[in-house]
């Protein structure tokens, strides 16, 4: 997946989340692809009126207002003060931070484990309290009267009182970073967005996930903090009850979309309501759980929260037996790579499991597959080496191209394999690969998504006109040169196996590689099928046809072509009814039994 060091547009050009995500959903759900998938809450309410929230708070006692990195605290507190007595005492928890030099020294081994200028780091193993001076935290003490402590980490002050949490989806954190509106945890200055993203991924997100998981049961009020003037909120009880309901029924995460230098036109042409103000769409983050949000609704009013909360609350219900291995980490991702009328992705590979664990602190490595959802013309996938290529000549040509800026005849080294609709290519770690032009790829992969070692990038710059990073050293330490020639066709192109057949249905196994911990199957059917989950979480997508109706645990939902559906393991059986003419085709991904 060509995502390491994401190409970013300027703030004025990007699709801001605030502009993209309305407070009230403005159209009927029956569209060909819903970019705002929602779940209607069954109890409680969602209220965008901040004054109404403060009217419910106890007349006395302390308020603890905690929240994510990237929250605009000045704006939120400025609005909140209008609804509280003027004699309240306000305390900003960030006054208790350790000196920036101490924090930088603490984080240096994690941010610079791969060198000073690398886009890669190592996941921080500490806690949020490690950023704070314990003595300074003790000094933040409530006085007589009404007291409010606020800021990221406010609950660390140890007060007793009413806890309010402001959540901020991770894509909005990135958008604000690009606009120069975010300070990383403990940072004193706003850094370049690429440096901030590295801090997000390796420091802020792991730290805040551990912090949020501890707070979940204590939250009295939960606020969607991504809007600048209104703050949709619900009670902690409603929030937790909704998480429980989600864990027992099919749902979708909210996808989000990004342009890229190689991006294409398929999503622009086929997905309704996407803004046209960008040059292309390269990615749809269909289900990349570390960065997706989930939308809930109350009679059209929307509130979004980070996918992480669902896993903190109900990982066993979501993952079933796989939770013993992955804990609160959702292990499988779905995303789109769009090169229709675009360009080739970089020639790349991903690290071995041992390399990812030792160098980056990852739980698992970046094992991928390419399912060709659509294509046109003579499209293809670069996969594995030619018989003639050898490590020495490949590395020599890569370095010469990098140093001279001259194009490399890459097909002397890497095979370009023709691709047609519904082909399934296997890309276990250490495999050289790239998606060629004129493909819409459904990438079914393990969750890690930034460890792309770009080896050759067609001598081009990113959308900001800056050189894209090349990672030849990392790549050459990881590439498996035995994956070449006929072996690629034998082992890295999935050969479907018919598991079951009736007059109205074919059930196919699309075998993955032995190194993949997940498996993929496809149903081609008309009418209704009943599926047993057998303790697994299923991730589904209708890859041909119009709509499918999923029924499970007493609930029925209609999903459209190319929408990503999560079936928690708690849904022990469900039916799929194809609603179009002829036969539909649907793929299902799940963790292999033998991987547990």
PAMI-311361 format. One record per residue (C-alpha): residue in one letter; x, y, z; chain. Coordinates in pm, whole numbers, plus 32768, in hexadecimal, padded with zeros to 4 digits. Last residue first. Layout:
<nodes>
residuo / xx / yy / zz / cadena
a / X / Y / Z / A $
...
</nodes>
This chain:
<nodes>
residuo / xx / yy / zz / cadena
x / 7E1A / 78DB / 8663 / A $
x / 7EAF / 78D0 / 8504 / A $
x / 7E31 / 776D / 84C9 / A $
x / 7CCC / 77E2 / 84E8 / A $
x / 7D04 / 78E0 / 83D4 / A $
x / 7C91 / 7A44 / 841B / A $
x / 7B73 / 7AB9 / 833D / A $
x / 7B2C / 7B4E / 81E6 / A $
x / 79E8 / 7B2A / 8123 / A $
x / 79B1 / 7B85 / 7FB9 / A $
x / 785C / 7BB7 / 7F18 / A $
x / 77E5 / 7B76 / 7DB6 / A $
x / 767E / 7BAD / 7D4E / A $
x / 75C0 / 7AD5 / 7C5D / A $
x / 74AD / 7B34 / 7B69 / A $
x / 73E2 / 7C6C / 7BB3 / A $
x / 7421 / 7D28 / 7CF4 / A $
x / 73B6 / 7CF7 / 7E5D / A $
x / 74A9 / 7BE9 / 7ECF / A $
x / 743A / 7B64 / 801F / A $
x / 7545 / 7B19 / 8121 / A $
x / 74DE / 7A69 / 825F / A $
x / 758D / 7A70 / 83AE / A $
x / 761A / 7986 / 84B2 / A $
x / 76E2 / 79B0 / 85F2 / A $
x / 76D4 / 7B2A / 85EE / A $
x / 77B5 / 7B50 / 871E / A $
x / 78D9 / 7B17 / 862F / A $
x / 789B / 7C76 / 85B2 / A $
x / 782E / 7C9D / 8446 / A $
x / 78E5 / 7DCD / 83B9 / A $
x / 786E / 7E4E / 8267 / A $
x / 7939 / 7F07 / 815F / A $
x / 786A / 7FAB / 804D / A $
x / 78CD / 7F54 / 7EE7 / A $
x / 7767 / 7F18 / 7E6C / A $
x / 765D / 7F86 / 7F63 / A $
x / 75ED / 7F0C / 80B7 / A $
x / 748E / 7ECC / 8138 / A $
x / 7461 / 7E91 / 82AC / A $
x / 738F / 7D97 / 8373 / A $
x / 7398 / 7D5F / 84EB / A $
x / 7328 / 7C3C / 85C2 / A $
x / 7484 / 7BC0 / 8615 / A $
x / 74D9 / 7BAC / 84A2 / A $
x / 7447 / 7C14 / 8356 / A $
x / 751E / 7CA2 / 823D / A $
x / 7471 / 7D23 / 8104 / A $
x / 754F / 7D40 / 7FD3 / A $
x / 7549 / 7E4D / 7EC9 / A $
x / 75B5 / 7E8B / 7D64 / A $
x / 7692 / 7D81 / 7CCA / A $
x / 77FF / 7D21 / 7CCF / A $
x / 78FA / 7D4F / 7DE7 / A $
x / 7802 / 7D50 / 7F07 / A $
x / 78EE / 7D77 / 802E / A $
x / 790C / 7CB9 / 8173 / A $
x / 79EC / 7CB5 / 82A7 / A $
x / 7999 / 7B8A / 8382 / A $
x / 79F5 / 7B71 / 84F3 / A $
x / 7A1E / 7A04 / 8549 / A $
x / 7985 / 791F / 8651 / A $
x / 78EA / 7831 / 8557 / A $
x / 784D / 7951 / 8493 / A $
x / 773D / 7876 / 83FD / A $
x / 76AE / 78F3 / 82B3 / A $
x / 754B / 78CC / 822C / A $
x / 7519 / 791B / 80BE / A $
x / 73F4 / 79C9 / 8014 / A $
x / 7397 / 7A00 / 7EA7 / A $
x / 74A4 / 79FF / 7D9E / A $
x / 760A / 799A / 7DD0 / A $
x / 7780 / 79C1 / 7D9B / A $
x / 7826 / 79AF / 7EEF / A $
x / 7999 / 79F7 / 7F15 / A $
x / 7A93 / 798B / 801E / A $
x / 7BC7 / 7A30 / 80B2 / A $
x / 7CBD / 79C7 / 81C1 / A $
x / 7D82 / 7A7C / 82CD / A $
x / 7ECD / 7A2F / 8376 / A $
x / 7F84 / 7A59 / 822A / A $
x / 80D8 / 79AC / 822C / A $
x / 804B / 786E / 818D / A $
x / 7FCE / 7941 / 806C / A $
x / 7E5A / 797C / 8035 / A $
x / 7D66 / 7885 / 7FA0 / A $
x / 7C32 / 7914 / 7EF6 / A $
x / 7B34 / 7812 / 7F6D / A $
x / 79F9 / 7814 / 7E9D / A $
x / 7889 / 77E0 / 7EF4 / A $
x / 77AC / 77C1 / 7DC1 / A $
x / 7635 / 77F8 / 7DE2 / A $
x / 74E3 / 77D6 / 7D38 / A $
x / 74EE / 7676 / 7CA4 / A $
x / 75CC / 7608 / 7DC6 / A $
x / 7745 / 7607 / 7DEA / A $
x / 7837 / 75EF / 7F0D / A $
x / 79AA / 761A / 7F47 / A $
x / 7A20 / 7676 / 7DE9 / A $
x / 7B92 / 76CD / 7DF8 / A $
x / 7C0D / 7817 / 7D6C / A $
x / 7D7F / 7824 / 7D04 / A $
x / 7E20 / 7953 / 7DAA / A $
x / 7F3F / 79EF / 7CEC / A $
x / 806F / 79FF / 7DCF / A $
x / 80D9 / 7891 / 7DE3 / A $
x / 80DA / 77F9 / 7C85 / A $
x / 80E7 / 7937 / 7BB7 / A $
x / 81F9 / 79C4 / 7C97 / A $
x / 82B8 / 787A / 7C90 / A $
x / 82BB / 788D / 7B15 / A $
x / 83AC / 79B3 / 7B18 / A $
x / 8407 / 7A45 / 7C69 / A $
x / 83C4 / 7A32 / 7DDA / A $
x / 851B / 79AC / 7E3C / A $
x / 8594 / 7B12 / 7E54 / A $
x / 84E3 / 7B44 / 7FA1 / A $
x / 850B / 7CB6 / 7FE7 / A $
x / 8547 / 7D1C / 8150 / A $
x / 86A2 / 7DAF / 817D / A $
x / 8698 / 7E39 / 801A / A $
x / 855A / 7EF6 / 806A / A $
x / 85DD / 7F9C / 81A3 / A $
x / 870E / 801F / 80EA / A $
x / 8649 / 807F / 7FB4 / A $
x / 854F / 8155 / 8073 / A $
x / 84F5 / 8271 / 7F84 / A $
x / 843D / 839F / 800D / A $
x / 836C / 846C / 7F18 / A $
x / 840D / 85A9 / 7E94 / A $
x / 833E / 86E4 / 7ECD / A $
x / 8253 / 8782 / 7DCE / A $
x / 8135 / 8793 / 7EC4 / A $
x / 807A / 8680 / 7E0A / A $
x / 81A5 / 8598 / 7E2A / A $
x / 82D7 / 8591 / 7D4B / A $
x / 8332 / 84A0 / 7C36 / A $
x / 8454 / 83C2 / 7BC7 / A $
x / 8377 / 828F / 7B85 / A $
x / 836C / 8240 / 7CF7 / A $
x / 846E / 812E / 7D28 / A $
x / 84BB / 807A / 7E6D / A $
x / 83A8 / 80FF / 7F4B / A $
x / 83AC / 8042 / 8095 / A $
x / 8242 / 8053 / 8103 / A $
x / 821B / 8036 / 827A / A $
x / 80F5 / 8126 / 829D / A $
x / 7FCD / 8035 / 8297 / A $
x / 7FCA / 7F3E / 83B6 / A $
x / 7E6D / 7E9A / 83B5 / A $
x / 7EA5 / 7D53 / 8300 / A $
x / 7E28 / 7D61 / 819E / A $
x / 7D09 / 7D58 / 80AB / A $
x / 7D58 / 7E64 / 7FAB / A $
x / 7C33 / 7E95 / 7EC4 / A $
x / 7CE5 / 7F11 / 7D8F / A $
x / 7C43 / 7FF0 / 7C8B / A $
x / 7D33 / 7FC6 / 7B6C / A $
x / 7D88 / 80A1 / 7A42 / A $
x / 7F00 / 80CC / 7A86 / A $
x / 7FCD / 7FC5 / 7B36 / A $
x / 7FBE / 7F5A / 7CA1 / A $
x / 811B / 7F17 / 7D27 / A $
x / 81E6 / 7DF1 / 7DA7 / A $
x / 8327 / 7D65 / 7E3D / A $
x / 82D1 / 7C5D / 7F3F / A $
x / 8379 / 7C73 / 8097 / A $
x / 8228 / 7C54 / 814D / A $
x / 811F / 7B83 / 80A2 / A $
x / 808B / 7C19 / 7F66 / A $
x / 7F86 / 7B30 / 7ED2 / A $
x / 7ECA / 7B97 / 7D97 / A $
x / 7D55 / 7B56 / 7D68 / A $
x / 7CB7 / 7B80 / 7C12 / A $
x / 7B4C / 7BF0 / 7C2D / A $
x / 7B5E / 7CD7 / 7AFA / A $
x / 7C90 / 7C9F / 7A24 / A $
x / 7E00 / 7CD9 / 7A5F / A $
x / 7F28 / 7C9D / 7979 / A $
x / 806D / 7C50 / 7A35 / A $
x / 818C / 7D49 / 7A28 / A $
x / 82BB / 7C8E / 7AAC / A $
x / 83CC / 7D54 / 7B5B / A $
x / 8539 / 7D65 / 7AEC / A $
x / 854A / 7DB9 / 797A / A $
x / 83EE / 7E46 / 79AC / A $
x / 8485 / 7F61 / 7A75 / A $
x / 8529 / 800B / 794E / A $
x / 85A9 / 8119 / 7A3E / A $
x / 856A / 828A / 7A03 / A $
x / 8685 / 837E / 7A44 / A $
x / 8699 / 8453 / 7B7E / A $
x / 8810 / 8417 / 7B8F / A $
x / 8837 / 83A7 / 7CF9 / A $
x / 86EA / 82F4 / 7D1C / A $
x / 8707 / 8250 / 7BC5 / A $
x / 8868 / 81D9 / 7C14 / A $
x / 87F9 / 8157 / 7D65 / A $
x / 86DF / 808A / 7CD2 / A $
x / 87B7 / 8007 / 7BB4 / A $
x / 88C7 / 7F91 / 7CA2 / A $
x / 87CA / 7EF3 / 7D8D / A $
x / 872C / 7E2E / 7C72 / A $
x / 887F / 7DC9 / 7BE1 / A $
x / 88F7 / 7D43 / 7D2F / A $
x / 87B2 / 7C98 / 7D92 / A $
x / 8782 / 7BD7 / 7C4C / A $
x / 868B / 7C03 / 7B31 / A $
x / 8680 / 7B0D / 7A11 / A $
x / 8560 / 7A35 / 7A91 / A $
x / 848B / 7B6C / 7AB3 / A $
x / 843A / 7BDC / 7C11 / A $
x / 82F8 / 7BDF / 7CD8 / A $
x / 81B7 / 7C9C / 7C94 / A $
x / 8169 / 7DD2 / 7BC7 / A $
x / 7FF3 / 7DCC / 7B8D / A $
x / 7F4B / 7E07 / 7A40 / A $
x / 7E5B / 7ED5 / 7973 / A $
x / 7E42 / 7EAA / 77FD / A $
x / 7CF8 / 7F5F / 77D3 / A $
x / 7C12 / 7F8C / 78FB / A $
x / 7C01 / 7F14 / 7A60 / A $
x / 7B0F / 7ECE / 7B7B / A $
x / 7B09 / 7E23 / 7CCE / A $
x / 7C5D / 7D86 / 7C9C / A $
x / 7CA7 / 7CE6 / 7DEE / A $
x / 7E0B / 7D3F / 7E54 / A $
x / 7E99 / 7C8F / 7F88 / A $
x / 7F70 / 7D0E / 80A3 / A $
x / 8049 / 7CAA / 81CB / A $
x / 80C1 / 7DDC / 828E / A $
x / 8155 / 7D57 / 83CF / A $
x / 80C2 / 7CFD / 851F / A $
x / 80E0 / 7D85 / 8682 / A $
x / 81B3 / 7EAD / 8613 / A $
x / 82D7 / 7F35 / 86DF / A $
x / 8379 / 7FD4 / 85AF / A $
x / 84D3 / 7F38 / 8595 / A $
x / 84B3 / 7DF2 / 8655 / A $
x / 8346 / 7DA6 / 860C / A $
x / 8348 / 7E15 / 84A2 / A $
x / 8491 / 7D5E / 845C / A $
x / 8415 / 7C1E / 84FD / A $
x / 82D3 / 7C26 / 8436 / A $
x / 838A / 7C69 / 82F1 / A $
x / 8377 / 7DC8 / 826B / A $
x / 82AD / 7E43 / 813E / A $
x / 8307 / 7E69 / 7FCF / A $
x / 82F7 / 7F78 / 7EC9 / A $
x / 82EF / 7FE2 / 7D5E / A $
x / 822C / 8127 / 7D7D / A $
x / 80C2 / 812F / 7D11 / A $
x / 8086 / 814D / 7B9D / A $
x / 7FD3 / 8281 / 7B18 / A $
x / 7E75 / 8308 / 7AE9 / A $
x / 7D6B / 82D1 / 79E0 / A $
x / 7CD3 / 81D6 / 7AD5 / A $
x / 7DE3 / 81A9 / 7BE0 / A $
x / 7CFE / 8189 / 7D10 / A $
x / 7D7A / 80C9 / 7E40 / A $
x / 7C54 / 806E / 7F1E / A $
x / 7C69 / 8001 / 8088 / A $
x / 7C0F / 7EDA / 8164 / A $
x / 7CCB / 7E90 / 82A6 / A $
x / 7CF1 / 7D60 / 8384 / A $
x / 7D83 / 7D48 / 84E6 / A $
x / 7CA0 / 7E18 / 85C9 / A $
x / 7D83 / 7E49 / 86F8 / A $
x / 7CCB / 7E34 / 8844 / A $
x / 7D69 / 7CE3 / 8896 / A $
x / 7E06 / 7C51 / 875C / A $
x / 7E4E / 7AE8 / 87BF / A $
x / 7D3D / 7A9E / 88BE / A $
x / 7C5A / 7B8E / 87FE / A $
x / 7C6C / 7A9D / 86D7 / A $
x / 7B7B / 79B4 / 878C / A $
x / 7A5F / 7AAA / 8755 / A $
x / 7AD4 / 7BE6 / 86AB / A $
x / 79B2 / 7CD5 / 86E6 / A $
x / 7919 / 7C3D / 8820 / A $
x / 7A75 / 7C07 / 88AF / A $
x / 7AE4 / 7D6A / 885C / A $
x / 79B6 / 7E02 / 890A / A $
x / 79FE / 7F46 / 89C4 / A $
x / 7B5E / 7FA0 / 895B / A $
x / 7B14 / 7F22 / 87FB / A $
x / 79E4 / 8001 / 87D6 / A $
x / 7AA6 / 812B / 885D / A $
x / 7BB8 / 80FB / 875A / A $
x / 7ACC / 813E / 8637 / A $
x / 7ADF / 82B1 / 868C / A $
x / 7997 / 8365 / 86C7 / A $
x / 78A2 / 841A / 85E8 / A $
x / 7758 / 84BF / 8645 / A $
x / 7640 / 8505 / 8552 / A $
x / 74E2 / 859B / 856A / A $
x / 73FF / 84F3 / 846D / A $
x / 72FC / 8471 / 8560 / A $
x / 7410 / 840E / 8654 / A $
x / 7540 / 8391 / 859A / A $
x / 7683 / 82D3 / 85D6 / A $
x / 77BA / 82F0 / 8500 / A $
x / 78F2 / 821B / 852E / A $
x / 7A4C / 82AB / 84FB / A $
x / 7B71 / 821C / 843F / A $
x / 7CE4 / 825A / 8482 / A $
x / 7D60 / 8132 / 854E / A $
x / 7C49 / 805D / 84B5 / A $
x / 7CB7 / 806B / 834C / A $
x / 7B67 / 8004 / 82C4 / A $
x / 7AFF / 80BA / 818A / A $
x / 7C1E / 81AF / 817E / A $
x / 7BDA / 820D / 8015 / A $
x / 7D1E / 825A / 7F6A / A $
x / 7D9D / 8303 / 7E2D / A $
x / 7C88 / 83FE / 7DEE / A $
x / 7CCD / 84FF / 7CE4 / A $
x / 7D20 / 866E / 7CA4 / A $
x / 7C59 / 86ED / 7DD0 / A $
x / 7B31 / 87DC / 7DCD / A $
x / 7A39 / 86D9 / 7D4D / A $
x / 79A3 / 868F / 7EA2 / A $
x / 7923 / 852C / 7ECF / A $
x / 77A7 / 852E / 7ED8 / A $
x / 7772 / 83F1 / 7E0E / A $
x / 7882 / 82EA / 7DD8 / A $
x / 78A9 / 8275 / 7C70 / A $
x / 795B / 8386 / 7BAA / A $
x / 7A40 / 8415 / 7CB7 / A $
x / 7A7A / 82B5 / 7D37 / A $
x / 7AE9 / 823E / 7BE0 / A $
x / 7BB9 / 8373 / 7B88 / A $
x / 7D19 / 8321 / 7BF4 / A $
x / 7E2F / 8367 / 7CEB / A $
x / 7FA3 / 833D / 7C9E / A $
x / 800A / 8486 / 7D3F / A $
x / 7F10 / 8457 / 7E56 / A $
x / 7DB5 / 84CA / 7EBC / A $
x / 7D13 / 8454 / 7FFD / A $
x / 7BBE / 83C8 / 805A / A $
x / 7B0F / 8370 / 819A / A $
x / 7A37 / 8246 / 81ED / A $
x / 794D / 824D / 8319 / A $
x / 7955 / 80F6 / 83BC / A $
x / 783E / 800B / 835B / A $
x / 7764 / 7F32 / 8438 / A $
x / 76D7 / 7DD5 / 8464 / A $
x / 764B / 7D92 / 85BC / A $
x / 76B3 / 7D26 / 871A / A $
x / 77E3 / 7E06 / 8756 / A $
x / 7721 / 7F31 / 86D2 / A $
x / 7617 / 7EFD / 87DB / A $
x / 771B / 7EF8 / 88F2 / A $
x / 77C2 / 8032 / 886D / A $
x / 766D / 80D8 / 8869 / A $
x / 7638 / 8080 / 89D8 / A $
x / 778B / 811A / 8A28 / A $
x / 7735 / 825F / 8977 / A $
x / 75D9 / 8272 / 8A0C / A $
x / 7667 / 8242 / 8B6B / A $
x / 777A / 8341 / 8B2C / A $
x / 7673 / 843E / 8ACB / A $
x / 7667 / 84D1 / 896F / A $
x / 770C / 85F2 / 88C0 / A $
x / 7719 / 86AE / 8778 / A $
x / 7802 / 87DB / 87A3 / A $
x / 77AD / 890D / 86D7 / A $
x / 7888 / 8A2D / 8662 / A $
x / 79CF / 8990 / 85EA / A $
x / 7961 / 882C / 85A6 / A $
x / 7A4F / 8709 / 85ED / A $
x / 7A14 / 86E6 / 8762 / A $
x / 790C / 85D4 / 8769 / A $
x / 78B5 / 85DF / 88DB / A $
x / 787F / 84CA / 89DE / A $
x / 77DF / 8514 / 8B2E / A $
x / 77FE / 8455 / 8C77 / A $
x / 793C / 8398 / 8C19 / A $
x / 79B0 / 82AE / 8D2F / A $
x / 7995 / 815C / 8C7F / A $
x / 7A5D / 81D5 / 8B52 / A $
x / 7B75 / 827E / 8C12 / A $
x / 7C72 / 8161 / 8C1E / A $
x / 7C47 / 8115 / 8AAA / A $
x / 7C76 / 8286 / 8A5E / A $
x / 7DCE / 8290 / 8B03 / A $
x / 7E4D / 8159 / 8A51 / A $
x / 7DD0 / 81E1 / 8907 / A $
x / 7E66 / 8334 / 895B / A $
x / 7FC4 / 82A5 / 897C / A $
x / 7FB0 / 81CF / 8842 / A $
x / 7F21 / 82F4 / 877C / A $
x / 8014 / 83FD / 87F6 / A $
x / 8160 / 8348 / 87D1 / A $
x / 81A2 / 8274 / 869B / A $
x / 8084 / 82D8 / 85B6 / A $
x / 803F / 8438 / 862B / A $
x / 81B1 / 8492 / 864C / A $
x / 81F0 / 841B / 84E7 / A $
x / 80C1 / 84E3 / 847A / A $
x / 8151 / 8615 / 8527 / A $
x / 8299 / 85F0 / 846C / A $
x / 81DB / 85E0 / 8325 / A $
x / 8102 / 8706 / 838C / A $
x / 8235 / 87E3 / 83D3 / A $
x / 8242 / 8837 / 8545 / A $
x / 8171 / 891B / 8621 / A $
x / 8240 / 897E / 874E / A $
x / 823A / 892A / 88C1 / A $
x / 8204 / 87B4 / 8899 / A $
x / 818C / 86EC / 89C5 / A $
x / 8083 / 862E / 8903 / A $
x / 808E / 86A5 / 879A / A $
x / 801C / 8808 / 875B / A $
x / 7F17 / 8832 / 864D / A $
x / 7E8D / 8955 / 8581 / A $
x / 7F90 / 897C / 846D / A $
x / 7E93 / 893C / 8358 / A $
x / 7F39 / 87F1 / 8300 / A $
x / 7F1E / 878D / 846D / A $
x / 7DAE / 87E5 / 846D / A $
x / 7D76 / 86F3 / 834D / A $
x / 7E40 / 85E8 / 8401 / A $
x / 7D77 / 860A / 8541 / A $
x / 7C3D / 85FF / 846B / A $
x / 7CB2 / 84B0 / 83E1 / A $
x / 7CE4 / 8437 / 8543 / A $
x / 7B83 / 8477 / 85B4 / A $
x / 7B77 / 856D / 86D9 / A $
x / 7AD4 / 8510 / 8823 / A $
x / 7A82 / 8607 / 8937 / A $
x / 7A4B / 8555 / 8A86 / A $
x / 7983 / 85DD / 8BAB / A $
x / 79C3 / 8551 / 8D07 / A $
x / 78EE / 85CC / 8E2B / A $
x / 79AE / 85DF / 8F71 / A $
x / 7AC4 / 854D / 9042 / A $
x / 7C14 / 85DF / 8FE6 / A $
x / 7D49 / 8511 / 8F99 / A $
x / 7DFD / 8618 / 8ECA / A $
x / 7E2E / 84FD / 8DCF / A $
x / 7CC4 / 8534 / 8D61 / A $
x / 7D33 / 866D / 8CA8 / A $
x / 7E11 / 85A0 / 8BBD / A $
x / 7DC8 / 866D / 8A86 / A $
x / 7D39 / 87B0 / 8B0D / A $
x / 7C4D / 881F / 8C21 / A $
x / 7C2F / 884A / 8D99 / A $
x / 7AF1 / 88F5 / 8E0D / A $
x / 7AA5 / 896F / 8F6D / A $
x / 7960 / 89F6 / 9005 / A $
x / 797B / 8A84 / 9165 / A $
x / 7A98 / 8A56 / 9257 / A $
x / 7BE2 / 89F4 / 91BA / A $
x / 7C31 / 88C8 / 90E1 / A $
x / 7D9C / 885A / 90D5 / A $
x / 7E90 / 886B / 8FB6 / A $
x / 7FCA / 886A / 9090 / A $
x / 7FC6 / 86ED / 9096 / A $
x / 7FED / 86ED / 8F1C / A $
x / 8120 / 87CB / 8F40 / A $
x / 81BA / 86D0 / 9030 / A $
x / 8176 / 85AC / 8F45 / A $
x / 8217 / 8662 / 8E1C / A $
x / 815A / 85F3 / 8CE8 / A $
x / 81BE / 8547 / 8BA4 / A $
x / 81E3 / 83F2 / 8C4D / A $
x / 8078 / 8417 / 8CBA / A $
x / 8010 / 83C6 / 8B56 / A $
x / 80A6 / 826C / 8B6C / A $
x / 81DE / 81C8 / 8ADF / A $
x / 8225 / 80C5 / 89D2 / A $
x / 8258 / 81B6 / 88B1 / A $
x / 823D / 810D / 875D / A $
x / 8381 / 8121 / 869A / A $
x / 83D1 / 8217 / 8584 / A $
x / 83B6 / 822F / 840C / A $
x / 83B3 / 836A / 8331 / A $
x / 852D / 8373 / 8352 / A $
x / 85E8 / 84BA / 8378 / A $
x / 8698 / 8486 / 84C5 / A $
x / 86D6 / 8313 / 84A1 / A $
x / 85FE / 81DB / 84C8 / A $
x / 85E7 / 81E5 / 8643 / A $
x / 85B6 / 835D / 8628 / A $
x / 8451 / 8387 / 869B / A $
x / 8455 / 826A / 8796 / A $
x / 85B0 / 829B / 882E / A $
x / 8575 / 8416 / 8832 / A $
x / 842C / 8407 / 88F2 / A $
x / 84B9 / 842C / 8A53 / A $
x / 85B9 / 852F / 89E3 / A $
x / 84A8 / 85F9 / 8938 / A $
x / 83D5 / 85EA / 8A73 / A $
x / 84F4 / 8664 / 8B4B / A $
x / 8542 / 877F / 8A57 / A $
x / 83D2 / 87DF / 8A4E / A $
x / 83CF / 880F / 8BC7 / A $
x / 82D8 / 8724 / 8C73 / A $
x / 816C / 877B / 8C47 / A $
x / 80AC / 87FF / 8D70 / A $
x / 803A / 8940 / 8CC7 / A $
x / 7F9D / 8856 / 8BC6 / A $
x / 7E8B / 8809 / 8CC3 / A $
x / 7DE2 / 8958 / 8C88 / A $
x / 7D2C / 89C4 / 8DC6 / A $
x / 7BEF / 8A97 / 8DD3 / A $
x / 7B4C / 8B1F / 8F11 / A $
x / 79DD / 8B77 / 8EED / A $
x / 797A / 8CDA / 8F57 / A $
x / 78D9 / 8D29 / 8E07 / A $
x / 77CC / 8C21 / 8E37 / A $
x / 77B9 / 8B2C / 8D1C / A $
x / 770B / 8B31 / 8BCA / A $
x / 77D4 / 8C47 / 8B26 / A $
x / 7912 / 8BA2 / 8BA4 / A $
x / 78CF / 8A79 / 8AC2 / A $
x / 78F8 / 8B42 / 8982 / A $
x / 7A53 / 8BBE / 89E0 / A $
x / 7AAA / 8A66 / 8A64 / A $
x / 7A5D / 89CC / 8912 / A $
x / 7B0E / 8ADA / 8849 / A $
x / 7C4B / 8AD6 / 891E / A $
x / 7C4C / 895C / 892F / A $
x / 7C5A / 8926 / 87BA / A $
x / 7C7D / 87AC / 87D9 / A $
x / 7DAA / 872A / 8716 / A $
x / 7E12 / 8622 / 8813 / A $
x / 7CE1 / 857E / 88A6 / A $
x / 7C17 / 85DC / 89D5 / A $
x / 7BE7 / 8616 / 8B47 / A $
x / 7AF1 / 8704 / 8BF0 / A $
x / 7AEA / 86BB / 8D65 / A $
x / 79D7 / 8780 / 8E14 / A $
x / 79D1 / 87A7 / 8F8D / A $
x / 78AA / 87C6 / 9072 / A $
x / 7773 / 889C / 9086 / A $
x / 7645 / 88E3 / 8FAC / A $
x / 7664 / 8786 / 8F1B / A $
x / 7673 / 8786 / 8DA0 / A $
x / 7531 / 8770 / 8CD7 / A $
x / 7528 / 88E0 / 8C76 / A $
x / 768D / 88BD / 8BF9 / A $
x / 761D / 87C2 / 8AF5 / A $
x / 74F9 / 8896 / 8A81 / A $
x / 75E3 / 89BE / 8A54 / A $
x / 76B9 / 88EA / 896B / A $
x / 7596 / 88B3 / 887E / A $
x / 75EE / 87AA / 8778 / A $
x / 751F / 86A0 / 882E / A $
x / 752B / 852B / 87ED / A $
x / 7426 / 8464 / 88AC / A $
x / 73EA / 8346 / 899B / A $
x / 7386 / 81EC / 8926 / A $
x / 7378 / 8130 / 87DD / A $
x / 7490 / 81EB / 8729 / A $
x / 7472 / 81F2 / 85B0 / A $
x / 75AE / 8167 / 8514 / A $
x / 764E / 822F / 8401 / A $
x / 7705 / 8207 / 82B8 / A $
x / 776F / 8360 / 823A / A $
x / 781E / 831D / 80EC / A $
x / 76F5 / 824B / 807C / A $
x / 7726 / 819C / 7F2E / A $
x / 7617 / 816E / 7E26 / A $
x / 7525 / 8241 / 7EF1 / A $
x / 73FF / 81D3 / 7FC5 / A $
x / 745A / 828A / 8106 / A $
x / 7388 / 83BC / 80A9 / A $
x / 7437 / 8506 / 80AB / A $
x / 74B1 / 8623 / 8186 / A $
x / 7536 / 8572 / 82BC / A $
x / 7527 / 8671 / 83D3 / A $
x / 7662 / 86F3 / 8478 / A $
x / 771A / 86E0 / 832E / A $
x / 786A / 8634 / 82FA / A $
x / 7923 / 86A8 / 81C3 / A $
x / 7948 / 8817 / 821C / A $
x / 79C0 / 87CD / 837C / A $
x / 7A8E / 86AD / 82F6 / A $
x / 7B40 / 879E / 8213 / A $
x / 7B5E / 872E / 80AB / A $
x / 7CB7 / 87B6 / 805C / A $
x / 7D0A / 88E7 / 7F8B / A $
x / 7D16 / 89FF / 808E / A $
x / 7DC9 / 891F / 8187 / A $
x / 7EDE / 88CE / 808E / A $
x / 7ED8 / 8774 / 7FF7 / A $
x / 7F92 / 8650 / 808C / A $
x / 8053 / 852C / 7FFE / A $
x / 805F / 8424 / 810A / A $
x / 81B3 / 83CE / 8199 / A $
x / 8182 / 8255 / 8182 / A $
x / 8047 / 821A / 80B9 / A $
x / 809E / 8145 / 7F8D / A $
x / 8000 / 8000 / 8000 / A $
</nodes>
